[in-house]
Amino acid sequence: MALDLSLYINIFILLTKTVAYLETLSLSILAALVDSILDVVSQIILAYTERRSSKTRSSAFYPAGAARLEPLGVLSCAALMGFASFGVLKEALEKLYEGGGMALDEDDHPWSSFWSMFIVVFVKFALWALCKKYYVDSTLEALALDHWNDCLSNAVACIALLCTLSNQHLWILDPIGAIVISLYIIFSWYSTGKEQIEQLTGKAAPAEFIDELYETANNFDPKMEVDVVRAYHFGPKFLVELEVVLPRDTLLFESHDLGMELQYEIESREEVERCFVHIDYESRPYDEHV
């Protein structure tokens, strides 16, 4: 419900900023408008990839699931956001170099645009407060962070517009505001894109998580000895490989059942996409993969 509400409000904010930009041709509002456009696009892309990844879990075309569709979607959004923000940044720098502010009639300042932007800041702040107060899962925590970032960027645009409308000699604050917002967006999405690339390329899991897996496997059965624990990204979640040692005289059906039970135990964790358990009769001091 919160995700749907966020999408509808972002569409409303997008329309509000579009009107404000057409009235003022403010570069600061343009930078904030680009942010809103890509907010809506990214939410649609993420909703699509999340739905596709869940539907293709048992598909013959994706036997291991399609969880990596989600980081690919986020990476696409990061690329779009970066290109769009660089375009606004280029225009703002050209405006600073050429000089000259927004072409506004002194007798008819579009103050409605300022109040529209002020309402946008207020709505984003209210959404951030709502998410922080009532929701605790990771998705809505990320949504709360996005609302807070939008609140800051829209506040910069609002302040730059207020100064320019109050005194056109302060026109320089408009392109400066656009530059600040664009640089902030580029840096933010660069960090996001870097994180998604690490997930797609199989970055190792944190040491604390691997220690937890080791502890779980080591305490699973008295006869079982843990030899190797590997965990690395397989999309947003982790692929886990366990190599364990059982006594030589362990019957085949018994070792199989123990391995399956351990696999189910590890896969029950929310962070784990899949787990593979390899059972051996002795520890080996070398990598068994060629």
Secondary structure, DSSP 4 states (H G I P E B T S, - for coil): -HHHHHHHHHHHHHHHHHHHHHHH--HHHHHHHHHHHHHHHHHHHHHHHHHHHHHTTT-SS-TT--TTHHHHHHHHHHHHHHHHHHHHHHHHHHHHHH-------TTS--HHHHHHHHHHHHHHHHHHHHHHHH--SHHHHHHHHHHHHHHHHHHHHHHHHHHHHH-GGGTTHHHHHHHHHHHHHHHHHHHHHHHHHHHHTTPBPPHHHHHHHHHHHHTT-TT-EEEEEEEEEETTEEEEEEEEE--TT--HHHHHHHHHHHHHHHHTSTTEEEEEEEEESS--SS----
